[in-house]
Amino acid sequence: MSSAPAEPAYGVLVPIKAPAIAKSRLSSLGDEVRRALVTAFATDTIATALESPHVGLVLAVTDDHVLATGLADLGAQVIPDGATDDLNGSLVQAAAELSRRRPELRIAAICADLPALREAELSQLLLSAPDDRAAFVADAQGVGTTVLLAPSVEQFDPRFGPGSRAAHLHAGAHEIDLSDVPSLRRDVDTTADLLDAIRLGVGGRTAMATTGIRL
């Protein structure tokens, strides 16, 4: 009796800018709150990724030692940011390290600001990716990118930044247009984004960080 084919397994890369400088557009909430939110977003994003049965490893990329310790306690592996001023360069280096540690895993790069991320939506996405090319999911505005997938390190070509949806399309990546994955698309840069994420239902760390603040 033959066994069923194995489902795709991914290594997830999550680049995290230091809370001291990240998310400047949330500065109106106060510096302490902004830093707490950066940490909460990353923690909830990674905690959800670790829940997926299709994720074999989560590799967080950050130079913040306090954050790194907390993420390691969750079960993530953590490496320093080797190209601090270049997000895509950091991701390329992280993908190479992921491939060195777990060469059998496919690659998924996920933004660290998806506090409403749901495991079922992430798993649905991972099972929807093509086997032969890179693929991505656009953000809620249809301009940026929240997740980039690749079957191998050789096919991983991140183009995150302003207009990244168009950049990934131009690079030949396939856009996965799932209509029922709002938590995958809801990255948070502004207070309006945060309100939208709260309506979707944020993770526990973000819920605590937003308790009592006026949005």
N, CA, C and O of each residue as an XYZ file, in Angstrom:
860
protein
N       0.851     -1.197      0.000
C       0.000      0.000      0.000
C       0.884      1.242      0.000
O       1.731      1.406      0.877
N       0.685      2.108     -0.978
C       1.525      3.306     -1.088
C       1.040      4.367     -0.129
O      -0.153      4.474      0.155
N       1.980      5.149      0.368
C       1.624      6.230      1.284
C       1.229      7.465      0.503
O       1.629      7.627     -0.650
N       0.445      8.342      1.120
C       0.031      9.589      0.473
C       1.230     10.501      0.320
O       2.118     10.498      1.172
N       1.274     11.291     -0.764
C       2.400     12.212     -0.945
C       2.477     13.229      0.179
O       1.455     13.681      0.693
N       3.669     13.576      0.547
C       3.859     14.540      1.633
C       3.374     15.916      1.201
O       3.559     16.310      0.050
N       2.756     16.644      2.117
C       2.325     17.996      1.826
C       3.527     18.930      1.879
O       4.508     18.640      2.564
N       3.460     20.050      1.160
C       4.604     20.972      1.150
C       4.961     21.456      2.541
O       4.079     21.788      3.334
N       6.231     21.497      2.836
C       6.704     22.014      4.119
C       7.590     23.224      3.859
O       8.420     23.216      2.950
N       7.408     24.239      4.647
C       8.081     25.522      4.444
C       8.937     25.907      5.637
O       8.651     25.559      6.783
N       9.980     26.626      5.329
C      10.695     27.405      6.312
C      10.262     28.846      6.146
O      10.281     29.381      5.037
N       9.876     29.472      7.232
C       9.326     30.827      7.188
C      10.379     31.824      7.662
O      10.935     31.688      8.752
N      10.639     32.812      6.841
C      11.544     33.906      7.187
C      10.721     35.114      7.620
O       9.793     35.523      6.923
N      11.065     35.683      8.774
C      10.348     36.867      9.261
C      11.377     37.938      9.618
O      11.995     37.866     10.681
N      11.571     38.929      8.749
C      12.505     40.020      9.060
C      11.843     41.045      9.976
O      10.711     41.460      9.732
N      12.547     41.450     11.028
C      11.958     42.346     12.020
C      12.899     43.520     12.276
O      14.005     43.342     12.787
N      12.459     44.689     11.926
C      13.241     45.890     12.225
C      13.221     46.133     13.730
O      12.233     45.826     14.398
N      14.293     46.674     14.255
C      14.394     46.929     15.692
C      13.230     47.792     16.168
O      12.922     48.805     15.540
N      12.576     47.410     17.269
C      11.453     48.198     17.786
C      11.803     49.659     18.053
O      10.922     50.518     18.009
N      13.053     49.951     18.324
C      13.450     51.331     18.609
C      13.210     52.257     17.425
O      13.040     53.462     17.610
N      13.194     51.708     16.201
C      13.075     52.566     15.020
C      11.924     52.195     14.097
O      11.623     52.944     13.167
N      11.276     51.067     14.325
C      10.261     50.580     13.391
C       8.925     51.296     13.572
O       8.644     51.871     14.624
N       8.116     51.245     12.527
C       6.733     51.722     12.532
C       6.597     53.183     12.955
O       5.856     53.507     13.883
N       7.312     54.048     12.269
C       7.285     55.472     12.611
C       5.897     56.084     12.434
O       5.578     57.080     13.082
N       5.077     55.511     11.577
C       3.742     56.066     11.350
C       2.773     55.775     12.505
O       1.637     56.248     12.511
N       3.244     54.990     13.477
C       2.452     54.781     14.691
C       2.956     55.650     15.847
O       2.544     55.463     16.992
N       3.839     56.591     15.547
C       4.434     57.428     16.593
C       3.412     58.294     17.316
O       3.646     58.711     18.451
N       2.286     58.569     16.674
C       1.260     59.388     17.320
C       0.677     58.707     18.556
O       0.046     59.363     19.385
N       0.882     57.409     18.684
C       0.386     56.676     19.850
C       1.336     56.775     21.036
O       1.020     56.324     22.137
N       2.505     57.370     20.800
C       3.516     57.451     21.850
C       4.620     56.444     21.587
O       4.372     55.350     21.081
N       5.829     56.820     21.931
C       6.976     55.980     21.602
C       6.939     54.636     22.314
O       7.273     53.610     21.723
N       6.542     54.636     23.558
C       6.497     53.371     24.311
C       5.477     52.413     23.708
O       5.736     51.217     23.577
N       4.320     52.947     23.343
C       3.285     52.120     22.725
C       3.757     51.613     21.366
O       3.561     50.443     21.035
N       4.373     52.484     20.586
C       4.857     52.073     19.262
C       5.841     50.903     19.381
O       5.733     49.921     18.646
N       6.795     51.011     20.304
C       7.766     49.923     20.470
C       7.084     48.635     20.917
O       7.424     47.545     20.455
N       6.125     48.773     21.814
C       5.403     47.588     22.290
C       4.615     46.933     21.160
O       4.519     45.708     21.088
N       4.055     47.752     20.284
C       3.286     47.217     19.164
C       4.178     46.487     18.162
O       3.800     45.433     17.649
N       5.347     47.034     17.882
C       6.275     46.354     16.968
C       6.597     44.952     17.493
O       6.572     43.976     16.743
N       6.895     44.869     18.775
C       7.197     43.574     19.384
C       5.983     42.652     19.348
O       6.101     41.463     19.054
N       4.821     43.213     19.650
C       3.597     42.407     19.677
C       3.242     41.882     18.293
O       2.879     40.714     18.148
N       3.344     42.739     17.269
C       3.039     42.296     15.907
C       3.924     41.108     15.516
O       3.434     40.092     15.024
N       5.218     41.251     15.740
C       6.155     40.197     15.356
C       5.888     38.915     16.135
O       5.917     37.821     15.572
N       5.629     39.057     17.428
C       5.387     37.885     18.266
C       4.134     37.136     17.824
O       4.143     35.909     17.721
N       3.058     37.874     17.562
C       1.819     37.222     17.137
C       1.955     36.614     15.743
O       1.431     35.529     15.489
N       2.649     37.295     14.844
C       2.867     36.751     13.501
C       3.622     35.436     13.580
O       3.227     34.455     12.951
N       4.694     35.408     14.339
C       5.533     34.211     14.427
C       4.821     33.099     15.187
O       4.925     31.932     14.811
N       4.105     33.439     16.241
C       3.367     32.418     16.988
C       2.369     31.710     16.085
O       2.210     30.493     16.174
N       1.696     32.457     15.219
C       0.736     31.850     14.301
C       1.441     30.994     13.258
O       0.978     29.896     12.948
N       2.546     31.475     12.715
C       3.287     30.678     11.738
C       3.737     29.347     12.335
O       3.708     28.318     11.659
N       4.145     29.368     13.579
C       4.595     28.141     14.240
C       3.453     27.141     14.427
O       3.708     25.946     14.577
N       2.216     27.598     14.423
C       1.070     26.709     14.591
C       0.772     25.891     13.336
O       0.155     24.830     13.429
N       1.196     26.362     12.172
C       0.831     25.691     10.931
C       1.538     24.345     10.800
O       2.749     24.267     11.005
N       0.811     23.295     10.466
C       1.442     21.992     10.261
C       2.312     21.938      9.006
O       3.048     20.975      8.792
N       2.221     22.977      8.184
C       2.999     23.024      6.945
C       4.276     23.852      7.092
O       4.984     24.099      6.116
N       4.555     24.271      8.310
C       5.763     25.048      8.602
C       6.717     24.176      9.408
O       6.382     23.702     10.494
N       7.907     23.976      8.860
C       8.891     23.142      9.534
C       9.860     23.926     10.388
O      10.512     23.366     11.270
N       9.960     25.221     10.133
C      10.909     26.066     10.862
C      10.534     27.520     10.640
O      10.128     27.902      9.542
N      10.669     28.321     11.670
C      10.533     29.776     11.535
C      11.868     30.403     11.892
O      12.409     30.175     12.974
N      12.391     31.198     10.965
C      13.679     31.855     11.152
C      13.436     33.363     11.238
O      13.166     34.012     10.228
N      13.533     33.909     12.436
C      13.372     35.341     12.639
C      14.700     36.041     12.401
O      15.753     35.546     12.803
N      14.645     37.189     11.750
C      15.852     37.942     11.407
C      15.787     39.282     12.125
O      15.006     40.154     11.744
N      16.595     39.451     13.154
C      16.555     40.696     13.921
C      17.864     40.910     14.660
O      18.551     39.956     15.025
N      18.198     42.170     14.875
C      19.373     42.532     15.670
C      18.996     42.926     17.090
O      19.872     43.262     17.886
N      17.717     42.893     17.421
C      17.266     43.260     18.757
C      17.383     42.038     19.677
O      16.665     41.055     19.496
N      18.284     42.099     20.657
C      18.576     40.926     21.475
C      17.421     40.552     22.397
O      17.171     39.369     22.625
N      16.720     41.539     22.924
C      15.584     41.252     23.798
C      14.476     40.565     23.009
O      13.922     39.558     23.451
N      14.160     41.109     21.851
C      13.151     40.504     20.989
C      13.575     39.106     20.568
O      12.760     38.184     20.552
N      14.844     38.948     20.230
C      15.349     37.641     19.805
C      15.142     36.584     20.883
O      14.763     35.451     20.586
N      15.390     36.954     22.127
C      15.223     36.003     23.224
C      13.763     35.569     23.356
O      13.473     34.386     23.532
N      12.854     36.533     23.272
C      11.439     36.212     23.370
C      10.964     35.322     22.237
O      10.164     34.412     22.456
N      11.446     35.573     21.034
C      11.030     34.766     19.889
C      11.614     33.358     19.965
O      10.961     32.389     19.578
N      12.835     33.249     20.461
C      13.427     31.923     20.652
C      12.631     31.122     21.675
O      12.463     29.912     21.523
N      12.141     31.789     22.712
C      11.324     31.117     23.713
C      10.018     30.590     23.114
O       9.470     29.595     23.589
N       9.525     31.260     22.071
C       8.321     30.790     21.385
C       8.570     29.524     20.582
O       7.650     28.739     20.353
N       9.801     29.324     20.157
C      10.127     28.178     19.320
C      10.732     28.548     17.978
O      11.046     27.674     17.170
N      10.897     29.853     17.739
C      11.546     30.285     16.503
C      13.061     30.176     16.638
O      13.601     30.238     17.743
N      13.735     30.015     15.513
C      15.173     30.178     15.464
C      15.454     31.621     15.052
O      14.683     32.210     14.294
N      16.533     32.183     15.538
C      16.795     33.608     15.331
C      18.213     33.794     14.815
O      19.156     33.178     15.312
N      18.348     34.655     13.810
C      19.663     35.030     13.302
C      19.744     36.549     13.234
O      18.715     37.213     13.108
N      20.952     37.115     13.315
C      21.092     38.575     13.193
C      20.851     39.027     11.763
O      20.958     38.251     10.813
N      20.530     40.284     11.642
C      20.299     40.890     10.329
C      21.646     41.216      9.704
O      22.373     42.087     10.180
N      21.966     40.508      8.637
C      23.272     40.705      8.008
C      23.328     41.871      7.053
O      24.407     42.228      6.580
N      22.182     42.480      6.755
C      22.147     43.616      5.816
C      21.088     44.590      6.308
O      20.034     44.739      5.689
N      21.368     45.241      7.407
C      20.379     45.995      8.165
C      19.611     47.008      7.327
O      18.410     47.181      7.532
N      20.261     47.671      6.404
C      19.612     48.729      5.629
C      19.000     48.227      4.330
O      18.532     49.023      3.516
N      19.000     46.922      4.129
C      18.521     46.355      2.873
C      17.656     45.147      3.192
O      18.170     44.049      3.404
N      16.336     45.346      3.226
C      15.425     44.268      3.582
C      15.583     43.074      2.656
O      15.668     41.936      3.116
N      15.625     43.325      1.359
C      15.715     42.215      0.417
C      17.057     41.490      0.520
O      17.129     40.270      0.372
N      18.118     42.258      0.776
C      19.408     41.627      0.995
C      19.401     40.754      2.235
O      19.975     39.665      2.236
N      18.750     41.228      3.296
C      18.623     40.438      4.524
C      17.873     39.140      4.260
O      18.248     38.081      4.763
N      16.822     39.231      3.472
C      16.033     38.042      3.176
C      16.809     37.034      2.334
O      16.699     35.827      2.554
N      17.586     37.514      1.383
C      18.401     36.602      0.563
C      19.396     35.858      1.442
O      19.571     34.647      1.301
N      20.048     36.581      2.350
C      20.998     35.936      3.255
C      20.291     34.957      4.183
O      20.803     33.870      4.449
N      19.121     35.337      4.672
C      18.365     34.451      5.557
C      17.905     33.198      4.814
O      17.909     32.104      5.377
N      17.509     33.357      3.551
C      17.095     32.194      2.760
C      18.252     31.224      2.569
O      18.061     30.009      2.618
N      19.443     31.754      2.355
C      20.617     30.893      2.215
C      20.885     30.132      3.506
O      21.235     28.952      3.472
N      20.720     30.807      4.650
C      20.916     30.137      5.940
C      19.830     29.095      6.184
O      20.113     28.009      6.689
N      18.602     29.420      5.831
C      17.523     28.450      5.952
C      17.821     27.204      5.115
O      17.647     26.077      5.577
N      18.269     27.422      3.885
C      18.590     26.299      3.001
C      19.734     25.468      3.563
O      19.760     24.249      3.400
N      20.684     26.132      4.229
C      21.791     25.388      4.834
C      21.296     24.519      5.991
O      21.733     23.380      6.149
N      20.382     25.063      6.796
C      19.893     24.331      7.959
C      18.893     23.246      7.591
O      18.940     22.136      8.122
N      17.991     23.575      6.677
C      16.915     22.652      6.308
C      16.707     22.689      4.800
O      15.740     23.288      4.329
N      17.593     22.061      4.034
C      17.538     22.170      2.573
C      16.280     21.584      1.949
O      15.974     21.882      0.795
N      15.552     20.767      2.678
C      14.342     20.153      2.117
C      13.137     21.087      2.153
O      12.113     20.797      1.535
N      13.248     22.201      2.869
C      12.102     23.092      3.035
C      11.982     24.111      1.911
O      12.983     24.638      1.425
N      10.760     24.379      1.508
C      10.482     25.517      0.643
C      10.624     26.802      1.466
O      10.779     26.749      2.686
N      10.571     27.939      0.800
C      10.826     29.218      1.473
C       9.583     30.093      1.446
O       8.922     30.233      0.416
N       9.282     30.671      2.590
C       8.208     31.670      2.696
C       8.738     32.862      3.481
O       9.192     32.710      4.614
N       8.681     34.030      2.889
C       9.030     35.261      3.595
C       7.737     35.967      3.964
O       6.908     36.255      3.100
N       7.569     36.246      5.262
C       6.333     36.826      5.765
C       6.655     38.123      6.496
O       7.587     38.177      7.298
N       5.886     39.156      6.217
C       6.066     40.417      6.930
C       5.777     40.224      8.415
O       4.933     39.413      8.794
N       6.486     40.979      9.247
C       6.370     40.824     10.701
C       5.248     41.653     11.303
O       5.147     41.760     12.525
N       4.407     42.238     10.464
C       3.344     43.111     10.970
C       1.969     42.607     10.557
O       1.150     43.358     10.026
N       1.726     41.316     10.811
C       0.435     40.702     10.510
C      -0.198     40.193     11.809
O      -0.340     38.983     11.988
N      -0.576     41.092     12.709
C      -1.019     40.660     14.037
C      -2.335     39.913     14.054
O      -2.660     39.265     15.049
N      -3.109     39.988     12.966
C      -4.378     39.263     12.890
C      -4.234     37.931     12.157
O      -5.231     37.252     11.911
N      -3.018     37.555     11.809
C      -2.791     36.354     11.000
C      -3.441     35.127     11.623
O      -3.334     34.884     12.825
N      -4.122     34.359     10.770
C      -4.784     33.132     11.203
C      -4.077     31.934     10.583
O      -3.724     31.939      9.404
N      -3.884     30.922     11.396
C      -3.163     29.733     10.931
C      -3.851     29.096      9.735
O      -3.177     28.671      8.797
N      -5.179     29.019      9.744
C      -5.893     28.375      8.649
C      -5.656     29.094      7.325
O      -5.526     28.450      6.284
N      -5.599     30.429      7.358
C      -5.369     31.188      6.129
C      -3.941     31.004      5.642
O      -3.707     30.862      4.442
N      -2.989     31.006      6.561
C      -1.605     30.777      6.167
C      -1.439     29.387      5.574
O      -0.791     29.231      4.539
N      -2.008     28.386      6.208
C      -1.895     27.019      5.700
C      -2.551     26.887      4.330
O      -2.026     26.206      3.449
N      -3.698     27.536      4.153
C      -4.360     27.524      2.851
C      -3.442     28.100      1.776
O      -3.346     27.556      0.675
N      -2.775     29.192      2.099
C      -1.852     29.800      1.147
C      -0.701     28.855      0.812
O      -0.375     28.663     -0.359
N      -0.094     28.272      1.826
C       1.071     27.417      1.587
C       0.720     26.231      0.699
O       1.551     25.779     -0.088
N      -0.495     25.727      0.818
C      -0.925     24.606     -0.024
C      -1.340     25.050     -1.416
O      -1.517     24.218     -2.306
N      -1.498     26.373     -1.614
C      -1.943     26.896     -2.920
C      -0.789     27.301     -3.820
O      -1.007     27.618     -4.990
N       0.428     27.298     -3.306
C       1.572     27.809     -4.069
C       1.963     26.861     -5.199
O       1.894     25.644     -5.033
N       2.369     27.400     -6.336
C       2.839     26.555     -7.438
C       4.149     25.863     -7.085
O       4.912     26.337     -6.243
N       4.394     24.739     -7.743
C       5.596     23.950     -7.468
C       6.822     24.434     -8.232
O       7.947     24.066     -7.893
N       6.614     25.266     -9.270
C       7.703     25.539    -10.204
C       8.139     26.999    -10.271
O       9.002     27.341    -11.080
N       7.565     27.864     -9.443
C       7.931     29.279     -9.523
C       7.589     29.973     -8.214
O       6.855     29.443     -7.380
N       8.138     31.166     -8.056
C       7.821     31.973     -6.887
C       6.382     32.478     -6.976
O       5.810     32.592     -8.060
N       5.823     32.774     -5.822
C       4.449     33.275     -5.759
C       4.338     34.235     -4.582
O       5.172     34.222     -3.677
N       3.298     35.068     -4.602
C       3.162     36.055     -3.539
C       1.703     36.391     -3.302
O       0.827     36.072     -4.106
N       1.469     37.047     -2.169
C       0.156     37.590     -1.830
C       0.300     39.095     -1.660
O       1.202     39.560     -0.963
N      -0.579     39.852     -2.291
C      -0.554     41.309     -2.168
C      -1.198     41.739     -0.867
O      -1.990     41.002     -0.280
N      -0.856     42.937     -0.419
C      -1.446     43.482      0.795
C      -2.874     43.952      0.533
O      -3.374     43.864     -0.588
N      -3.522     44.454      1.586
C      -4.924     44.843      1.492
C      -5.150     45.975      0.490
O      -6.225     46.080     -0.100
N      -4.135     46.820      0.301
C      -4.250     47.924     -0.654
C      -3.991     47.489     -2.094
O      -4.256     48.247     -3.027
N      -3.477     46.278     -2.280
C      -3.165     45.805     -3.619
C      -1.940     46.453     -4.213
O      -1.780     46.463     -5.434
N      -1.070     46.994     -3.385
C       0.133     47.684     -3.858
C       1.397     46.990     -3.366
O       2.364     46.844     -4.114
N       1.385     46.571     -2.124
C       2.540     45.925     -1.516
C       2.413     44.415     -1.508
O       1.544     43.844     -2.168
N       3.294     43.776     -0.751
C       3.344     42.314     -0.642
C       3.469     41.956      0.832
O       4.238     42.573      1.570
N       2.702     40.948      1.255
C       2.821     40.484      2.634
C       3.526     39.142      2.759
O       4.159     38.863      3.777
N       3.420     38.310      1.727
C       4.053     36.982      1.759
C       4.647     36.683      0.388
O       4.007     36.910     -0.638
N       5.877     36.172      0.381
C       6.524     35.705     -0.841
C       6.951     34.261     -0.626
O       7.602     33.939      0.368
N       6.581     33.389     -1.567
C       6.887     31.968     -1.486
C       7.794     31.555     -2.633
O       7.729     32.127     -3.721
N       8.633     30.567     -2.391
C       9.485     30.033     -3.453
C       9.758     28.563     -3.177
O       9.936     28.175     -2.022
N       9.793     27.728     -4.234
C      10.059     26.314     -4.032
C      11.500     26.014     -3.655
O      11.790     24.938     -3.131
N      12.410     26.951     -3.914
C      13.825     26.723     -3.601
C      14.524     28.065     -3.419
O      13.989     29.111     -3.788
N      15.713     28.024     -2.852
C      16.470     29.257     -2.644
C      16.851     29.894     -3.971
O      16.967     31.116     -4.060
N      17.047     29.076     -5.009
C      17.412     29.620     -6.320
C      16.283     30.432     -6.930
O      16.538     31.335     -7.727
N      15.044     30.132     -6.575
C      13.895     30.834     -7.132
C      13.376     31.939     -6.206
O      12.352     32.562     -6.484
N      14.082     32.168     -5.123
C      13.659     33.175     -4.157
C      14.287     34.518     -4.529
O      15.498     34.703     -4.416
N      13.442     35.453     -4.975
C      13.922     36.746     -5.464
C      13.055     37.858     -4.871
O      12.193     38.396     -5.566
N      13.266     38.212     -3.607
C      12.394     39.189     -2.945
C      12.530     40.587     -3.517
O      13.633     41.047     -3.813
N      11.397     41.258     -3.668
C      11.358     42.635     -4.165
C      10.485     43.494     -3.249
O       9.724     44.335     -3.728
N      10.592     43.286     -1.937
C       9.800     44.058     -0.991
C      10.208     45.525     -1.031
O      11.342     45.868     -1.367
N       9.247     46.386     -0.677
C       9.476     47.824     -0.724
C       8.297     48.491     -1.401
O       7.316     47.816     -1.712
N       8.357     49.803     -1.644
C       7.261     50.506     -2.307
C       6.932     49.867     -3.659
O       7.825     49.608     -4.466
N       5.656     49.618     -3.895
C       5.244     49.030     -5.163
C       5.696     47.598     -5.351
O       5.958     47.181     -6.479
N       5.796     46.831     -4.270
C       6.377     45.487     -4.389
C       5.480     44.513     -5.144
O       5.981     43.550     -5.725
N       4.168     44.737     -5.151
C       3.307     43.850     -5.941
C       3.723     43.893     -7.412
O       3.929     42.854     -8.040
N       3.841     45.094     -7.947
C       4.245     45.230     -9.349
C       5.657     44.693     -9.570
O       5.936     44.078    -10.599
N       6.545     44.926     -8.606
C       7.921     44.450     -8.742
C       7.983     42.929     -8.763
O       8.740     42.356     -9.546
N       7.206     42.272     -7.923
C       7.201     40.812     -7.924
C       6.584     40.251     -9.210
O       7.060     39.251     -9.748
N       5.538     40.893     -9.690
C       4.968     40.469    -10.969
C       5.985     40.614    -12.092
O       6.128     39.724    -12.931
N       6.688     41.739    -12.102
C       7.693     41.987    -13.137
C       8.812     40.954    -13.076
O       9.386     40.593    -14.104
N       9.120     40.481    -11.879
C      10.175     39.481    -11.718
C       9.711     38.075    -12.083
O      10.501     37.132    -12.058
N       8.436     37.934    -12.421
C       7.931     36.638    -12.861
C       7.222     35.829    -11.796
O       6.869     34.675    -12.039
N       7.005     36.401    -10.623
C       6.307     35.673     -9.560
C       4.811     35.609     -9.868
O       4.238     36.510    -10.481
N       4.216     34.536     -9.431
C       2.774     34.328     -9.629
C       2.012     34.947     -8.468
O       2.357     34.715     -7.309
N       0.983     35.730     -8.759
C       0.163     36.297     -7.699
C      -0.925     35.308     -7.311
O      -1.726     34.897     -8.151
N      -0.954     34.929     -6.040
C      -2.000     34.052     -5.523
C      -3.133     34.940     -5.031
O      -2.984     35.662     -4.046
N      -4.244     34.883     -5.711
C      -5.354     35.796     -5.436
C      -6.465     35.044     -4.717
O      -7.499     34.730     -5.306
N      -6.242     34.759     -3.442
C      -7.266     34.123     -2.626
C      -8.157     35.213     -2.048
O      -7.666     36.202     -1.505
N      -9.463     35.031     -2.165
C     -10.392     36.086     -1.745
C     -10.714     36.044     -0.257
O     -11.214     37.024      0.295
N     -10.435     34.925      0.393
C     -10.901     34.739      1.768
C      -9.742     34.634      2.755
O      -9.777     33.821      3.679
N      -8.721     35.456      2.555
C      -7.567     35.444      3.465
C      -7.270     36.873      3.959
O      -6.150     37.354      3.786
N      -8.239     37.548      4.561
C      -8.020     38.939      4.955
C      -6.897     39.109      5.970
O      -6.221     40.139      5.968
N      -6.685     38.136      6.825
C      -5.635     38.286      7.834
C      -4.242     38.220      7.224
O      -3.291     38.769      7.780
N      -4.120     37.552      6.088
C      -2.837     37.488      5.379
C      -2.502     38.815      4.712
O      -1.331     39.144      4.523
N      -3.511     39.557      4.365
C      -3.308     40.804      3.626
C      -3.194     42.026      4.533
O      -2.749     43.085      4.091
N      -3.597     41.887      5.811
C      -3.705     43.056      6.671
C      -2.415     43.316      7.448
O      -2.301     42.996      8.631
N      -1.451     43.906      6.742
C      -0.267     44.404      7.443
C      -0.628     45.730      8.105
O      -1.608     46.371      7.727
N       0.156     46.135      9.084
C      -0.192     47.316      9.881
C       0.937     48.336      9.830
O       2.034     48.095     10.333
N       0.651     49.475      9.216
C       1.584     50.597      9.184
C       1.017     51.843      9.850
O       1.769     52.693     10.327
N      -0.308     51.951      9.883
C      -0.958     53.154     10.393
C      -1.995     52.776     11.446
O      -2.317     51.601     11.620
N      -2.512     53.779     12.142
C      -3.550     53.499     13.129
C      -4.823     52.967     12.462
O      -5.535     52.156     13.054
N      -5.114     53.415     11.244
C      -6.276     52.883     10.526
C      -6.085     51.397     10.225
O      -7.020     50.606     10.347
N      -4.870     51.027      9.831
C      -4.571     49.610      9.602
C      -4.751     48.810     10.888
O      -5.282     47.699     10.870
N      -4.305     49.385     12.000
C      -4.407     48.696     13.280
C      -5.867     48.481     13.671
O      -6.229     47.409     14.155
N      -6.687     49.477     13.466
C      -8.111     49.326     13.746
C      -8.720     48.213     12.903
O      -9.532     47.430     13.394
N      -8.332     48.144     11.647
C      -8.834     47.099     10.756
C      -8.387     45.728     11.251
O      -9.168     44.776     11.243
N      -7.126     45.626     11.683
C      -6.631     44.359     12.213
C      -7.385     43.947     13.469
O      -7.711     42.773     13.646
N      -7.661     44.911     14.339
C      -8.402     44.611     15.565
C      -9.798     44.093     15.227
O     -10.302     43.188     15.892
N     -10.419     44.657     14.209
C     -11.734     44.174     13.787
C     -11.656     42.723     13.300
O     -12.580     41.941     13.523
N     -10.567     42.369     12.642
C     -10.389     40.989     12.194
C     -10.135     40.047     13.364
O     -10.512     38.876     13.327
N      -9.487     40.579     14.408
C      -9.151     39.776     15.572
C      -7.661     39.541     15.671
O      -7.119     38.694     14.961
N      -6.998     40.267     16.530
C      -5.544     40.182     16.639
C      -5.138     39.118     17.646
O      -5.956     38.629     18.425
N      -3.854     38.769     17.613
C      -3.311     37.807     18.543
C      -3.228     38.357     19.952
O      -3.446     39.547     20.180
N      -2.911     37.479     20.899
C      -2.942     37.849     22.301
C      -1.977     38.948     22.682
O      -2.316     39.818     23.485
N      -0.767     38.925     22.115
C       0.224     39.949     22.485
C      -0.219     41.330     22.000
O      -0.075     42.318     22.720
N      -0.755     41.396     20.787
C      -1.237     42.677     20.268
C      -2.469     43.143     21.021
O      -2.626     44.337     21.277
N      -3.336     42.225     21.377
C      -4.519     42.590     22.159
C      -4.107     43.239     23.472
O      -4.703     44.234     23.883
N      -3.100     42.690     24.131
C      -2.619     43.279     25.379
C      -2.002     44.652     25.137
O      -2.218     45.580     25.916
N      -1.225     44.782     24.046
C      -0.523     46.042     23.762
C      -1.493     47.153     23.390
O      -1.167     48.329     23.554
N      -2.660     46.815     22.900
C      -3.619     47.843     22.483
C      -4.672     48.124     23.557
O      -5.514     49.004     23.382
N      -4.630     47.398     24.641
C      -5.600     47.629     25.719
C      -5.419     49.023     26.308
O      -4.338     49.373     26.781
N      -6.475     49.804     26.273
C      -6.450     51.103     26.918
C      -5.904     52.240     26.071
O      -5.935     53.388     26.514
N      -5.403     51.965     24.862
C      -4.898     53.064     24.043
C      -6.040     53.634     23.206
O      -6.980     52.927     22.842
N      -5.936     54.914     22.915
C      -6.981     55.596     22.136
C      -6.535     55.642     20.673
O      -5.505     56.228     20.340
N      -7.343     55.002     19.799
C      -7.008     54.939     18.387
C      -7.917     55.902     17.603
O      -7.799     56.005     16.382
